[in-house]
Amino acid sequence: YEAEVWSTEDNAFAMIPWNEDPDKRMSDLNYPYKIARANQTVLAINSDFAHLRISQNSRQGILLRDGEILSEKTFGHNKGTFPNLDNLALYADGNMEVYYSDEKTAQEYQEMGAVDVLAFGPVLVRDGQLNTEALEKYGADAIRWYFYVNSAPWLPNRFHGKAVQEGQRKFMGTLWNTYAFFVLYANIDNFDATKYTLDYDNLPVMDKWLLSKLNSVVKTVDDCLANYKIPESARALQEFVDEMSNWYVRRSRERFWAKGMEQDKINAYMTLYTALVTISKAAAPMIPFMTEEIYQNLVRSVDKDAIESIHLCDFPKVEEAWINKELEDDMEELLKIVVLGRAARNTANIKNRQPIGTMYIKADKEMGQFYTDIIADELNVKEVKFANDVESFISYSFKPQLRTVGPKYGKLLNGIRTALAEINGTEAMNELRTTGLLTLDIDGNKAELSEEDLLIETAQTEGYVTEADGDISVVLDTNLTPELIEEGFVREIVSKVQTMRKEAGFEVMDKIHIYAKDNDKILELMKNHKEEIMSEVLAEDMTLGTTDGYVKEWNINKEPVVLGVAKI
């Protein structure tokens, strides 16, 4: 193997070239950095760092402090194409010992005076071998990430390719796509991060939310790594990258698309740049090669005086002043509302491109205009209203749970059944939620029924769809006016033209000419909303009644039409 990972100081990791000369000190960094595959483990032991280096035929334990080698020891041979990891015991005097689980337990080594014991569980291979072929197929980063996120190092680990690919998709692929998005538009705008500063006090709420989440996750990862919580560190990174991509970038795309270089666009660029560089530094010990490539392109390409490698950088420092837990909690509640709203749309079988008139929300607290605007935009709703009671949109009916009510009330069972059939469902549900009991008078006898004594059925009021989760409930008004339906058609047309742009291989900034024919209703809609459609798809002109360029037939809300796009 050609690379070595070690520590320069607390919480800082460096990757330097493997030197074939055994007499050359590993702490000498005065030669060119080179990315290469490596297979080793670095773990912090208080202020020291232990490293178990594994080569084809031997193991070598190394104990480091402040970049200096305190001690190193070569252990026995274990031939194989991809040796299993062993366990490493460290002692206060700098001595170390590699041990196998069938020799002594970690507890026995601690009783012998080991200050810490690093144990690595067996790797169980499900399909094929964990060898250099697997390394070439999936890449070193993907295999490393799989072991980090899957389980603690000291537990048995089942290796199989599909799980590695899933990790690639959920974390590495999402991080790379977010990075690629930034690079695409930064190149279009010739954006250079060294020419601007991140003015936190003047940032919009969405930017402050991302920076708050960023610093929260850096703090979490730092704490987890210090306490050997490896999977927790990896999952925290994965969750942040998912929210950065699927929430922040998706919500901020139009800011990057804006013409010129207004301050709001600069804020978006600088916020995403800061997040990408910082999260790459935090993830560098786990996926060293991808993060190095991101760092070289985002940092070193515009600042030649920057530290030459991400692995020579300090672990990110937490900006405590940027952490706003209230903001994070509010955004988390907003996301829950959006998820419920999407579920309600699915229940009603209404696509997200079809606008809806009104959405009602019941929650612990009302949210401000900024949040309701996001909800309305995400769910394509014209108006968002908070309501103390959404029960009027739901009807409840009750039946006795014979398994519990029968033994309790015996002869009163028929009377309970009749009373439940005649009760006001909404009032009964409120009483049950408030007191935990539904109290009935059955011929002068008191019957108290808990939720487990009842079979509760709900029904939606016609024209409304309700979804609930815990203390949050949402109701969508699914009654569509002609104006809403027309707007839905326009959004579908825009979507189809955007799809055709991609299929035709047009670049992001290419101007186009739109064509349409063979459906008078669609053509009339396009004529009435010409400017809106052209603005959305970067079109310079629109011709109705004929087609040219890349042509395709579509069925838009059961209306067949032929569309065409041509690059100008």
C-alpha positions as CSV (number, residue, x, y, z in Angstrom):
1,Y,0.0,0.0,0.0
2,E,1.3,3.5,-0.9
3,A,-0.3,5.7,1.7
4,E,-0.2,6.3,5.4
5,V,-2.7,8.0,7.7
6,W,-1.5,9.5,11.0
7,S,-2.0,12.5,13.3
8,T,-0.3,15.9,13.4
9,E,-2.1,17.1,16.5
10,D,-5.3,16.4,18.4
11,N,-8.2,15.9,16.0
12,A,-6.1,16.6,12.9
13,F,-5.3,13.8,10.4
14,A,-2.7,13.8,7.7
15,M,-2.2,11.6,4.7
16,I,1.3,11.5,3.3
17,P,3.0,9.3,0.7
18,W,4.3,5.9,1.7
19,N,8.1,6.0,1.5
20,E,9.9,2.9,0.4
21,D,13.1,3.9,2.3
22,P,12.6,2.4,5.8
23,D,15.1,4.9,7.2
24,K,13.2,8.0,6.2
25,R,11.2,9.4,9.1
26,M,7.4,9.2,8.6
27,S,7.1,12.7,10.2
28,D,8.9,14.3,7.2
29,L,6.3,16.1,5.1
30,N,8.8,17.8,2.7
31,Y,7.8,15.9,-0.4
32,P,4.9,15.9,-2.7
33,Y,1.5,14.8,-1.6
34,K,0.1,11.8,-3.5
35,I,-3.4,10.2,-3.3
36,A,-3.1,6.4,-3.1
37,R,-5.1,3.5,-1.7
38,A,-4.4,2.6,1.9
39,N,-5.7,0.1,4.4
40,Q,-5.1,1.1,8.0
41,T,-6.8,2.3,11.1
42,V,-6.0,5.5,13.2
43,L,-7.7,6.0,16.6
44,A,-7.1,8.6,19.3
45,I,-5.9,7.5,22.7
46,N,-6.1,10.7,24.8
47,S,-3.3,12.9,23.4
48,D,-1.6,9.9,21.6
49,F,-2.6,8.3,18.4
50,A,-2.4,4.6,17.7
51,H,-2.0,3.2,14.3
52,L,-2.1,-0.4,13.1
53,R,-0.6,-0.6,9.7
54,I,-1.4,-3.7,7.7
55,S,0.6,-4.8,4.7
56,Q,0.4,-7.9,2.6
57,N,2.6,-10.0,4.9
58,S,2.9,-8.2,8.3
59,R,1.4,-5.8,10.8
60,Q,3.1,-2.8,12.3
61,G,1.9,-0.9,15.3
62,I,2.9,2.7,15.7
63,L,2.2,5.1,18.6
64,L,2.4,8.8,17.8
65,R,2.4,12.1,19.8
66,D,2.5,15.5,18.1
67,G,3.6,13.9,14.8
68,E,6.6,12.1,16.5
69,I,6.8,8.3,16.6
70,L,7.0,7.3,20.3
71,S,7.3,3.6,19.5
72,E,6.8,1.1,16.7
73,K,6.7,-2.6,16.6
74,T,6.4,-5.2,13.9
75,F,4.3,-8.3,14.6
76,G,4.0,-11.7,13.0
77,H,3.1,-12.6,9.4
78,N,-0.4,-13.3,8.2
79,K,-0.4,-14.0,4.5
80,G,-3.5,-13.4,2.4
81,T,-4.9,-11.2,-0.3
82,F,-6.7,-8.9,2.2
83,P,-5.7,-9.7,5.8
84,N,-8.3,-9.4,8.6
85,L,-7.9,-6.5,11.1
86,D,-6.4,-7.5,14.4
87,N,-6.7,-5.9,17.8
88,L,-4.2,-3.5,19.4
89,A,-3.5,-3.1,23.1
90,L,-1.6,0.1,24.3
91,Y,0.3,0.7,27.5
92,A,1.1,3.9,29.3
93,D,4.8,3.4,28.7
94,G,4.3,3.4,25.0
95,N,4.5,-0.3,24.5
96,M,1.8,-2.0,22.4
97,E,0.8,-5.5,21.5
98,V,-1.3,-7.0,18.7
99,Y,-3.5,-9.8,20.0
100,Y,-6.1,-12.2,18.6
101,S,-9.5,-12.6,20.2
102,D,-8.8,-16.3,20.9
103,E,-5.7,-15.4,23.0
104,K,-6.9,-12.8,25.6
105,T,-9.9,-10.7,26.0
106,A,-9.8,-6.9,26.0
107,Q,-10.6,-6.9,29.7
108,E,-7.7,-9.2,30.4
109,Y,-5.3,-6.8,28.6
110,Q,-6.7,-3.9,30.6
111,E,-6.1,-5.8,33.8
112,M,-2.5,-6.2,32.7
113,G,-2.2,-2.4,32.6
114,A,-3.3,-1.5,29.0
115,V,-4.5,2.2,29.0
116,D,-6.8,1.4,26.1
117,V,-7.7,-1.6,23.9
118,L,-8.8,-1.2,20.3
119,A,-10.7,-4.3,19.2
120,F,-11.8,-5.1,15.6
121,G,-14.5,-7.6,15.0
122,P,-14.4,-10.2,12.3
123,V,-15.6,-9.4,8.8
124,L,-18.1,-11.8,7.4
125,V,-18.2,-11.9,3.6
126,R,-21.6,-12.5,2.1
127,D,-20.8,-12.5,-1.6
128,G,-17.3,-13.1,-3.0
129,Q,-14.1,-12.0,-1.3
130,L,-13.1,-8.8,0.4
131,N,-10.0,-8.3,-1.6
132,T,-8.3,-6.0,-4.1
133,E,-11.0,-6.7,-6.7
134,A,-13.6,-5.4,-4.3
135,L,-11.4,-2.4,-3.7
136,E,-11.2,-1.7,-7.4
137,K,-14.9,-2.3,-8.0
138,Y,-16.3,-0.1,-5.2
139,G,-13.4,2.1,-4.4
140,A,-11.5,2.6,-1.1
141,D,-13.8,5.4,0.1
142,A,-17.0,3.3,-0.4
143,I,-15.6,0.3,1.5
144,R,-14.3,2.4,4.3
145,W,-17.6,4.3,4.6
146,Y,-19.6,1.0,4.7
147,F,-17.6,-0.2,7.7
148,Y,-17.9,3.1,9.5
149,V,-21.6,3.6,9.1
150,N,-22.6,-0.1,9.4
151,S,-21.6,-0.9,13.0
152,A,-18.9,-0.3,15.7
153,P,-15.5,-1.6,14.6
154,W,-15.4,-4.1,17.5
155,L,-18.6,-5.9,16.4
156,P,-18.8,-8.5,13.7
157,N,-19.4,-7.0,10.3
158,R,-21.1,-8.6,7.3
159,F,-19.7,-7.3,4.0
160,H,-21.7,-7.4,0.9
161,G,-21.6,-5.3,-2.3
162,K,-25.2,-4.1,-2.3
163,A,-24.7,-2.5,1.1
164,V,-21.6,-0.8,-0.1
165,Q,-23.4,0.6,-3.1
166,E,-26.3,1.8,-0.9
167,G,-23.8,3.8,1.2
168,Q,-22.3,5.2,-2.0
169,R,-25.7,6.3,-3.1
170,K,-27.0,7.8,0.2
171,F,-23.9,9.6,1.3
172,M,-21.1,9.8,-1.2
173,G,-23.3,10.2,-4.2
174,T,-25.4,12.9,-2.5
175,L,-22.3,14.8,-1.3
176,W,-20.7,14.6,-4.8
177,N,-23.9,15.7,-6.6
178,T,-24.2,18.7,-4.2
179,Y,-20.5,19.6,-4.9
180,A,-21.1,19.1,-8.7
181,F,-24.1,21.5,-8.5
182,F,-22.0,24.2,-6.8
183,V,-19.2,23.7,-9.4
184,L,-21.6,23.9,-12.3
185,Y,-23.0,27.3,-11.4
186,A,-19.8,28.7,-9.9
187,N,-18.2,28.0,-13.3
188,I,-21.1,29.7,-15.2
189,D,-20.8,32.8,-12.9
190,N,-17.0,32.7,-12.6
191,F,-17.5,32.7,-8.9
192,D,-14.3,32.9,-6.8
193,A,-14.9,32.4,-3.0
194,T,-11.7,34.3,-2.1
195,K,-13.2,37.5,-3.4
196,Y,-16.1,37.5,-1.0
197,T,-16.7,37.1,2.8
198,L,-19.5,35.3,4.6
199,D,-21.5,38.1,6.3
200,Y,-23.4,36.0,8.8
201,D,-25.5,38.8,10.3
202,N,-27.0,39.7,6.9
203,L,-27.8,36.2,5.8
204,P,-31.4,35.1,5.2
205,V,-33.0,32.5,7.4
206,M,-32.3,29.5,5.2
207,D,-28.6,30.2,5.1
208,K,-28.5,30.6,8.9
209,W,-30.3,27.3,9.2
210,L,-27.7,25.4,7.1
211,L,-24.8,27.0,9.0
212,S,-26.5,26.1,12.3
213,K,-26.9,22.5,11.2
214,L,-23.4,22.4,9.9
215,N,-21.8,23.5,13.2
216,S,-24.1,21.2,15.1
217,V,-23.0,18.2,13.1
218,V,-19.3,19.1,13.3
219,K,-19.8,19.3,17.1
220,T,-21.6,16.0,17.1
221,V,-19.0,14.3,15.0
222,D,-16.1,15.6,17.0
223,D,-17.7,14.4,20.3
224,C,-18.6,11.0,18.8
225,L,-15.1,10.4,17.4
226,A,-13.6,11.3,20.7
227,N,-15.7,8.6,22.4
228,Y,-15.3,5.9,19.7
229,K,-18.9,6.3,18.4
230,I,-17.9,5.7,14.8
231,P,-21.3,4.7,13.3
232,E,-22.9,7.7,15.1
233,S,-20.4,10.0,13.6
234,A,-21.0,8.6,10.1
235,R,-24.8,8.8,10.4
236,A,-24.6,12.4,11.6
237,L,-22.6,13.3,8.5
238,Q,-25.0,11.3,6.3
239,E,-28.1,13.1,7.7
240,F,-26.5,16.5,7.2
241,V,-25.5,15.9,3.6
242,D,-29.0,14.6,2.9
243,E,-30.6,17.8,4.3
244,M,-28.0,20.1,2.6
245,S,-28.8,18.5,-0.8
246,N,-32.5,17.7,-0.6
247,W,-33.6,20.7,1.4
248,Y,-31.2,23.6,1.3
249,V,-30.0,23.2,-2.3
250,R,-33.5,22.4,-3.6
251,R,-35.0,25.4,-1.8
252,S,-32.2,27.7,-3.0
253,R,-31.8,26.7,-6.6
254,E,-33.4,29.8,-8.0
255,R,-31.0,32.0,-6.1
256,F,-28.1,30.4,-8.1
257,W,-30.1,30.8,-11.3
258,A,-30.6,34.5,-10.8
259,K,-29.0,36.9,-13.3
260,G,-26.0,39.0,-12.3
261,M,-24.3,38.7,-8.9
262,E,-26.6,40.3,-6.4
263,Q,-25.9,40.0,-2.7
264,D,-28.5,37.2,-2.2
265,K,-26.8,35.1,-4.8
266,I,-23.4,35.8,-3.2
267,N,-24.9,34.7,0.2
268,A,-26.1,31.5,-1.4
269,Y,-22.7,30.7,-3.0
270,M,-20.7,31.5,0.2
271,T,-23.1,29.5,2.4
272,L,-22.9,26.4,0.3
273,Y,-19.2,26.8,-0.3
274,T,-18.6,27.0,3.5
275,A,-20.8,24.0,4.1
276,L,-19.1,21.9,1.4
277,V,-15.5,22.7,2.5
278,T,-16.3,22.3,6.2
279,I,-18.2,19.0,5.9
280,S,-15.5,17.6,3.7
281,K,-12.9,18.4,6.4
282,A,-15.1,16.7,9.0
283,A,-15.6,13.6,6.7
284,A,-12.0,13.5,5.5
285,P,-10.8,10.8,8.0
286,M,-13.5,8.5,6.7
287,I,-13.6,9.2,3.0
288,P,-10.1,10.6,2.4
289,F,-10.0,10.5,-1.4
290,M,-13.3,12.1,-2.4
291,T,-12.9,14.8,0.2
292,E,-9.3,15.5,-1.0
293,E,-10.6,16.0,-4.6
294,I,-13.4,18.3,-3.4
295,Y,-10.8,20.3,-1.3
296,Q,-8.3,20.6,-4.2
297,N,-11.0,21.9,-6.6
298,L,-12.9,24.2,-4.2
299,V,-10.0,25.6,-2.1
300,R,-6.6,25.0,-3.7
301,S,-7.7,25.8,-7.3
302,V,-8.6,29.4,-6.2
303,D,-6.1,29.9,-3.3
304,K,-2.6,28.6,-4.0
305,D,-1.5,29.6,-0.5
306,A,-4.0,27.3,1.1
307,I,-2.8,24.3,3.0
308,E,-1.7,21.7,0.4
309,S,-4.0,18.9,1.4
310,I,-7.3,18.5,3.3
311,H,-5.5,15.9,5.5
312,L,-3.1,18.6,6.7
313,C,-5.9,20.9,7.8
314,D,-7.2,21.1,11.3
315,F,-10.5,19.5,12.1
316,P,-13.2,22.2,11.7
317,K,-13.7,24.5,14.7
318,V,-17.3,24.8,15.9
319,E,-18.8,28.3,15.5
320,E,-21.0,28.2,18.6
321,A,-22.6,31.6,17.8
322,W,-24.0,30.2,14.6
323,I,-25.8,27.3,16.3
324,N,-29.5,28.2,16.7
325,K,-31.4,25.3,18.2
326,E,-34.7,27.1,18.0
327,L,-34.2,27.7,14.3
328,E,-33.3,24.0,13.8
329,D,-36.4,22.8,15.7
330,D,-38.7,25.1,13.7
331,M,-37.3,23.9,10.4
332,E,-37.6,20.3,11.6
333,E,-41.3,20.9,12.4
334,L,-41.7,22.5,9.0
335,L,-40.3,19.4,7.3
336,K,-42.7,17.2,9.3
337,I,-45.6,19.4,8.0
338,V,-44.3,19.1,4.4
339,V,-44.1,15.3,4.7
340,L,-47.7,15.1,6.0
341,G,-48.8,17.5,3.2
342,R,-47.2,15.3,0.6
343,A,-48.9,12.2,2.2
344,A,-52.2,14.0,2.0
345,R,-51.6,14.8,-1.7
346,N,-50.8,11.1,-2.4
347,T,-54.0,10.0,-0.5
348,A,-56.0,12.4,-2.7
349,N,-54.1,11.3,-5.8
350,I,-53.3,14.9,-6.7
351,K,-49.8,15.5,-8.3
352,N,-47.6,18.2,-6.7
353,R,-47.7,20.3,-9.9
354,Q,-51.5,20.8,-9.5
355,P,-52.0,23.8,-7.2
356,I,-54.4,23.4,-4.2
357,G,-56.4,26.3,-2.7
358,T,-56.0,26.0,1.1
359,M,-54.1,23.9,3.6
360,Y,-55.0,23.9,7.3
361,I,-52.4,23.0,10.0
362,K,-52.8,22.2,13.7
363,A,-49.5,22.3,15.6
364,D,-48.2,23.3,19.1
365,K,-47.4,26.8,17.8
366,E,-48.1,28.9,14.8
367,M,-45.1,29.5,12.4
368,G,-44.2,32.9,10.9
369,Q,-44.6,34.1,7.4
370,F,-41.2,32.8,6.3
371,Y,-42.1,29.3,7.2
372,T,-45.7,29.3,5.8
373,D,-44.3,30.7,2.5
374,I,-42.0,27.7,2.3
375,I,-44.8,25.3,3.1
376,A,-47.0,26.9,0.5
377,D,-44.3,26.7,-2.1
378,E,-43.2,23.1,-1.3
379,L,-46.8,21.8,-1.4
380,N,-48.0,24.1,-4.2
381,V,-50.8,25.6,-2.0
382,K,-52.2,29.0,-2.4
383,E,-52.9,29.7,1.3
384,V,-51.7,28.1,4.5
385,K,-53.8,28.6,7.7
386,F,-53.1,27.5,11.2
387,A,-56.2,26.3,13.1
388,N,-56.7,25.3,16.7
389,D,-59.2,22.6,15.6
390,V,-59.1,20.6,12.4
391,E,-61.6,18.0,13.8
392,S,-64.4,19.5,11.7
393,F,-62.8,17.9,8.7
394,I,-62.8,14.4,10.2
395,S,-65.6,12.3,11.5
396,Y,-65.1,9.6,14.1
397,S,-67.2,6.5,14.9
398,F,-66.7,4.1,17.8
399,K,-67.4,0.5,18.6
400,P,-66.6,-1.4,21.8
401,Q,-63.5,-3.6,21.9
402,L,-65.2,-6.9,22.9
403,R,-62.1,-8.4,24.2
404,T,-61.7,-5.8,27.0
405,V,-65.2,-4.3,27.4
406,G,-67.0,-7.6,27.7
407,P,-65.1,-8.8,30.9
408,K,-65.4,-5.3,32.4
409,Y,-69.1,-4.5,31.9
410,G,-70.8,-7.8,31.0
411,K,-74.6,-7.0,30.8
412,L,-73.9,-3.4,29.9
413,L,-72.2,-4.3,26.6
414,N,-75.3,-3.9,24.4
415,G,-76.1,-0.5,26.0
416,I,-72.4,0.6,25.5
417,R,-72.6,-0.5,21.8
418,T,-75.8,1.6,21.3
419,A,-74.4,4.6,23.1
420,L,-71.2,4.6,21.0
421,A,-73.2,4.4,17.8
422,E,-75.2,7.5,18.7
423,I,-72.4,9.6,20.3
424,N,-71.1,12.8,18.7
425,G,-67.8,11.5,17.3
426,T,-65.8,14.8,17.4
427,E,-66.8,15.6,21.0
428,A,-66.1,12.0,22.1
429,M,-62.6,12.1,20.5
430,N,-61.8,15.4,22.2
431,E,-62.9,14.0,25.6
432,L,-60.8,10.9,25.0
433,R,-57.7,12.9,24.1
434,T,-58.1,15.3,27.0
435,T,-58.9,13.0,29.9
436,G,-57.7,9.6,28.5
437,L,-61.2,8.2,29.1
438,L,-64.6,8.3,27.5
439,T,-67.3,8.3,30.1
440,L,-70.8,6.9,29.3
441,D,-74.1,6.7,31.3
442,I,-75.7,3.4,30.6
443,D,-79.1,3.2,32.3
444,G,-77.7,5.0,35.4
445,N,-74.5,3.0,35.4
446,K,-71.1,4.7,34.8
447,A,-68.9,3.1,32.1
448,E,-65.4,4.5,31.6
449,L,-63.7,3.4,28.4
450,S,-60.0,4.0,27.6
451,E,-58.6,4.0,24.1
452,E,-57.8,0.3,24.3
453,D,-61.5,-0.4,25.0
454,L,-62.5,1.2,21.7
455,L,-62.4,0.5,18.0
456,I,-62.1,3.9,16.4
457,E,-62.7,4.6,12.8
458,T,-62.1,7.9,11.0
459,A,-63.6,9.2,7.8
460,Q,-62.6,12.3,5.7
461,T,-65.1,15.0,5.1
462,E,-65.8,15.0,1.3
463,G,-63.5,17.4,-0.5
464,Y,-60.8,17.3,2.3
465,V,-57.9,15.0,3.1
466,T,-56.4,14.8,6.6
467,E,-53.0,13.4,7.7
468,A,-51.7,13.5,11.3
469,D,-48.5,12.5,13.2
470,G,-48.3,13.1,16.9
471,D,-49.3,16.7,17.7
472,I,-49.3,17.8,14.1
473,S,-52.3,17.5,11.8
474,V,-52.7,18.8,8.3
475,V,-55.9,19.2,6.1
476,L,-55.9,19.8,2.3
477,D,-58.8,21.3,0.6
478,T,-58.9,19.2,-2.5
479,N,-61.8,21.1,-4.3
480,L,-60.2,22.4,-7.5
481,T,-61.5,25.5,-9.2
482,P,-61.1,26.0,-13.0
483,E,-58.4,28.6,-12.3
484,L,-56.4,26.0,-10.2
485,I,-56.8,23.4,-12.9
486,E,-55.6,25.7,-15.6
487,E,-52.5,26.6,-13.5
488,G,-51.9,22.9,-13.1
489,F,-51.8,22.5,-16.9
490,V,-49.3,25.3,-17.2
491,R,-47.0,23.6,-14.7
492,E,-47.2,20.3,-16.5
493,I,-46.3,22.0,-19.8
494,V,-43.2,23.6,-18.2
495,S,-42.2,20.3,-16.7
496,K,-42.4,18.5,-20.1
497,V,-40.4,21.2,-21.9
498,Q,-37.7,21.0,-19.2
499,T,-37.6,17.3,-19.7
500,M,-37.2,17.7,-23.4
501,R,-34.3,20.2,-22.9
502,K,-32.4,17.5,-21.0
503,E,-33.3,14.8,-23.5
504,A,-32.1,17.0,-26.4
505,G,-28.8,17.5,-24.7
506,F,-29.1,21.3,-24.3
507,E,-26.8,23.1,-21.8
508,V,-28.2,24.7,-18.7
509,M,-28.0,28.2,-20.1
510,D,-29.0,27.5,-23.7
511,K,-31.9,29.6,-25.1
512,I,-34.6,27.7,-26.9
513,H,-37.6,28.0,-29.2
514,I,-40.8,26.2,-28.2
515,Y,-43.3,24.6,-30.6
516,A,-46.7,22.9,-30.0
517,K,-49.5,21.4,-32.1
518,D,-52.4,19.0,-32.3
519,N,-54.4,20.1,-29.2
520,D,-56.5,23.3,-29.3
521,K,-57.0,23.3,-25.5
522,I,-53.3,23.1,-24.8
523,L,-52.4,25.6,-27.5
524,E,-54.9,28.1,-26.0
525,L,-53.4,27.6,-22.5
526,M,-49.9,28.2,-23.9
527,K,-51.0,31.3,-25.7
528,N,-52.6,32.7,-22.6
529,H,-49.5,31.9,-20.4
530,K,-46.8,32.5,-23.1
531,E,-44.6,34.8,-21.1
532,E,-44.7,32.7,-17.9
533,I,-43.8,29.5,-19.8
534,M,-41.0,31.1,-21.8
535,S,-39.5,32.6,-18.7
536,E,-39.5,29.2,-16.8
537,V,-37.7,27.3,-19.6
538,L,-35.3,30.0,-21.0
539,A,-37.2,30.3,-24.3
540,E,-36.8,33.3,-26.6
541,D,-39.9,32.5,-28.8
542,M,-42.9,30.2,-29.1
543,T,-44.7,28.9,-32.2
544,L,-48.1,27.3,-32.0
545,G,-49.6,25.0,-34.7
546,T,-46.3,23.4,-36.0
547,T,-43.2,21.8,-34.6
548,D,-39.5,21.8,-35.2
549,G,-36.2,20.6,-33.5
550,Y,-36.5,17.8,-31.0
551,V,-40.2,16.7,-31.1
552,K,-42.1,14.4,-28.7
553,E,-45.7,13.4,-28.1
554,W,-47.1,13.9,-24.6
555,N,-50.3,13.1,-22.6
556,I,-50.9,16.1,-20.3
557,N,-53.7,15.4,-17.8
558,K,-55.3,13.1,-20.4
559,E,-54.8,15.7,-23.2
560,P,-52.6,14.5,-26.1
561,V,-50.2,17.1,-27.5
562,V,-47.0,17.3,-29.6
563,L,-44.3,19.6,-28.3
564,G,-41.0,20.6,-29.9
565,V,-37.8,22.4,-28.7
566,A,-35.0,23.8,-30.7
567,K,-31.8,25.5,-29.5
568,I,-31.3,29.1,-30.7
